[in-house]
Amino acid sequence: MRYLTQSSKGTDTDSAWLTGSLGILDERASRYAAISALVRYPDATPVNAIIVAARMCDSDSLDVGNRALAWAQNVSDPVSLAVEHMRLFGGFGVPGVTGSLISVLGDGSWQPRSFGRMSQLYRCFGYWTEDIDSLTLCPGHATNALGFMSHCLLMGDLGISDATGAAAEFFERYLRDWMPRFGDAVLQEAAHPVTALTGMAISAFAHAETVEMSHESALSAS
């Protein structure tokens, strides 16, 4: 398998450079990137990510999307999202209720070997992540796993077929079973309109991605 060398850039920088400089528009990549941003610690109000997430949901979720956008466009309590984020996804070394693949799957024995494989894969494809022990920044944190998918899909648009294959394998191994459960867990625990929308968007997107990946697998097998 052909790999790229590790990049020193952050995933936000990489994605912005790819989409801005090369005019790439990949809807699936933008959805993964938006969800990744929503479960990353909110140093800024993620208005664009909220807009993308709202578009993932069906009409029954319109009210939740409107409330999240209304909060983002007229922030009167900026601390509330940070507090909610800390509780759900963790931060500063504190594991959250739903932040990691392990916290939803509930299998501690799954951690060391799988996180090691994920970290190696990130590095092989030039995806930057903080490879430390904290569950908020480790390879298994939701923001890294989802961001890696966006990264690989954008690379696939550049004609790097290995990256497209890596995305499919990564989804099958780590995300197919986890994403629906993650979305449900976030929605069940959410108290803030932004995190409620995040849970709904993840659940809707998980279903769409399972269909998409199954279709791609059938095409490649034929």
C-alpha positions in Angstrom: 0.0 0.0 0.0 1.3 3.5 -0.9 1.3 6.0 2.0 2.0 9.7 2.3 4.5 11.1 4.7 3.2 12.6 7.9 2.1 16.3 7.7 3.0 18.8 10.4 -0.3 20.7 9.8 -3.4 20.3 11.8 -6.5 18.8 10.3 -8.3 22.1 10.2 -5.4 23.6 8.3 -5.2 20.7 5.9 -8.9 20.6 5.1 -9.0 24.4 4.6 -6.0 24.3 2.3 -7.4 21.4 0.2 -10.9 22.9 -0.2 -9.8 26.5 -0.5 -6.8 26.1 -2.9 -8.0 23.3 -5.0 -11.8 24.0 -5.1 -12.7 20.5 -3.9 -16.2 20.0 -2.8 -17.0 16.7 -1.2 -20.3 16.6 0.6 -19.4 13.5 2.6 -16.1 15.0 3.6 -17.7 18.2 4.7 -20.2 16.3 6.8 -17.5 14.3 8.6 -15.5 17.5 9.1 -18.6 19.3 10.6 -19.3 16.5 13.1 -15.7 16.4 14.0 -15.7 20.1 14.7 -18.8 19.8 16.8 -17.3 17.3 19.1 -14.0 19.1 19.3 -13.5 21.6 22.2 -15.3 24.7 21.1 -12.7 27.5 21.0 -15.1 29.3 18.7 -18.8 29.2 17.9 -19.1 26.5 15.2 -21.8 28.2 13.1 -20.7 26.6 9.8 -20.6 23.1 11.3 -24.1 23.7 12.8 -25.4 24.6 9.4 -24.0 21.5 7.8 -25.3 19.3 10.7 -28.8 20.8 10.4 -28.8 19.8 6.7 -28.1 16.2 7.6 -31.3 15.9 9.7 -34.8 15.2 8.4 -37.7 17.7 8.6 -38.7 16.3 12.0 -35.5 17.7 13.4 -36.0 21.2 12.0 -36.9 22.7 15.3 -33.7 21.4 16.9 -31.6 22.8 14.1 -33.3 26.2 14.3 -32.6 26.4 18.1 -29.0 25.4 17.6 -28.6 28.1 14.9 -30.4 30.7 16.9 -28.0 30.1 19.8 -25.0 30.2 17.6 -26.0 33.4 15.9 -26.9 35.2 19.1 -24.7 33.8 21.8 -25.7 35.1 25.2 -24.1 32.3 27.2 -20.8 31.2 25.6 -19.8 29.1 28.6 -22.8 26.8 28.3 -21.5 25.0 25.2 -18.0 24.6 26.7 -19.5 23.1 29.9 -21.8 20.8 27.9 -18.9 19.8 25.7 -16.7 19.0 28.7 -19.4 16.8 30.2 -20.2 14.9 27.0 -16.8 14.7 25.1 -14.2 15.5 27.8 -11.4 18.0 27.9 -8.2 18.8 29.8 -7.6 15.2 30.6 -11.2 14.5 31.8 -13.0 11.7 29.9 -16.5 12.6 28.8 -19.6 10.5 28.9 -19.6 9.9 25.1 -16.4 11.3 23.7 -14.4 8.2 22.8 -15.1 5.1 20.8 -14.6 3.1 24.0 -17.0 5.1 26.1 -19.9 4.1 23.9 -18.7 0.6 23.0 -18.0 -0.1 26.6 -15.1 -2.5 26.0 -11.9 -1.4 27.8 -9.9 -4.4 26.4 -10.5 -2.9 22.9 -8.4 0.2 23.7 -4.6 -0.2 23.5 -4.2 -2.3 20.4 -6.9 -0.5 18.4 -5.7 2.9 19.4 -2.2 2.0 18.3 -3.4 0.8 14.9 -5.5 4.0 14.5 -2.5 6.2 15.4 -0.3 4.4 12.9 -2.9 4.8 10.2 -3.3 8.5 10.9 0.4 9.0 10.6 0.7 7.0 7.4 -1.8 9.2 5.7 -0.5 12.5 7.0 -3.4 13.1 9.4 -2.2 15.1 12.4 -3.5 14.2 15.8 -2.3 14.6 19.4 -1.0 11.0 20.1 -1.2 11.2 23.9 -2.8 9.2 26.6 -5.7 11.6 27.3 -9.0 10.2 26.0 -9.9 13.7 24.8 -7.0 13.9 22.4 -6.1 10.2 21.7 -6.7 8.6 18.3 -9.9 7.1 19.6 -11.5 10.4 20.4 -14.5 11.0 18.2 -13.1 14.3 16.7 -10.0 12.4 15.5 -11.8 9.3 14.1 -14.4 11.5 12.2 -11.8 14.0 11.1 -9.7 11.2 9.6 -12.6 10.1 7.5 -13.0 13.6 6.1 -9.2 13.8 5.5 -9.2 10.5 3.5 -12.2 11.4 1.4 -10.6 14.7 0.4 -7.4 12.9 -0.5 -9.5 10.5 -2.5 -10.8 13.4 -4.5 -7.2 14.2 -5.4 -6.9 10.8 -7.0 -5.2 9.0 -4.1 -7.0 5.7 -4.3 -5.3 4.3 -1.2 -6.9 7.0 0.9 -10.4 6.1 -0.4 -9.7 2.5 0.4 -8.5 3.4 3.9 -11.7 5.4 4.5 -13.8 2.4 3.6 -11.8 0.0 5.8 -11.7 2.5 8.7 -15.5 2.9 8.6 -16.0 -0.9 8.5 -13.6 -1.6 11.3 -14.3 1.3 13.7 -17.3 3.4 12.8 -20.1 1.2 11.3 -21.3 -0.1 14.7 -20.0 2.8 16.7 -21.5 5.8 14.9 -25.2 5.0 15.4 -24.6 4.2 19.1 -22.6 7.4 19.5 -25.3 9.5 18.0 -27.9 7.9 20.2 -25.7 8.4 23.3 -25.0 12.0 22.5 -28.7 12.7 22.0 -29.7 10.9 25.2 -27.2 12.9 27.2 -27.6 16.3 25.5 -28.9 19.3 27.3 -27.7 22.0 24.9 -29.3 22.7 21.5 -26.0 22.4 19.7 -25.2 18.9 21.2 -28.8 17.8 20.7 -28.4 18.7 17.0 -25.0 16.9 16.9 -26.5 13.7 18.2 -29.3 13.8 15.6 -26.9 14.6 12.8 -24.6 11.8 13.7 -27.5 9.2 13.8 -28.8 10.4 10.5 -25.4 10.4 8.8 -24.5 7.0 10.3 -27.4 5.5 8.5 -26.6 7.2 5.2 -23.0 6.2 5.4 -23.8 2.6 6.0 -25.9 2.6 2.9 -23.2 4.4 0.9 -20.4 2.1 2.1 -22.5 -1.0 1.3 -23.2 0.3 -2.2 -19.5 1.1 -2.8 -18.5 -2.4 -1.5 -21.0 -4.0 -3.9 -19.7 -2.1 -6.8 -16.1 -2.9 -6.1 -17.0 -6.6 -5.7 -18.8 -6.8 -9.1 
